[in-house]
Amino acid sequence: SRNSQRQVDVNTILNGVYQFAIDNNGALPAAITTSVQQICRTGVLAADCSAVPGIFLNELTTAEKYVTAIPFDPQASPAATTDYTIVKTANNRVTVAAPLAEQGKTISVTR
């Protein structure tokens, strides 16, 4: 069931990213780059997240417009990151992944 939650979470994050892009003439949140990055939890201190290093997707949670809070892995330690990653290609295709997936499963979604 944790893998099912991970699948829901990566879809939630990716849906929020693309809803943001639709509202912003196709522009993705500025923090998303072509390097795989950890996604920081909503509400953690910037200094705690930069130590990882990780990125904030505050554009998605401001006024709960796209998501109320960035979801985090069901087995995540109480740390600064969600234990989910995000990356974009040169053509702005975005992949959100759950590297802690169990039972040899790969959980990632690309759009």
Salt bridges, closest charged atoms under 4 A:
ASP23 OD2 - LYS65 NZ 3.89
ASP73 OD2 - ARG6 NE 2.54
GLU102 OE1 - ARG2 NE 2.81
GLU102 OE1 - ARG6 NH1 2.87
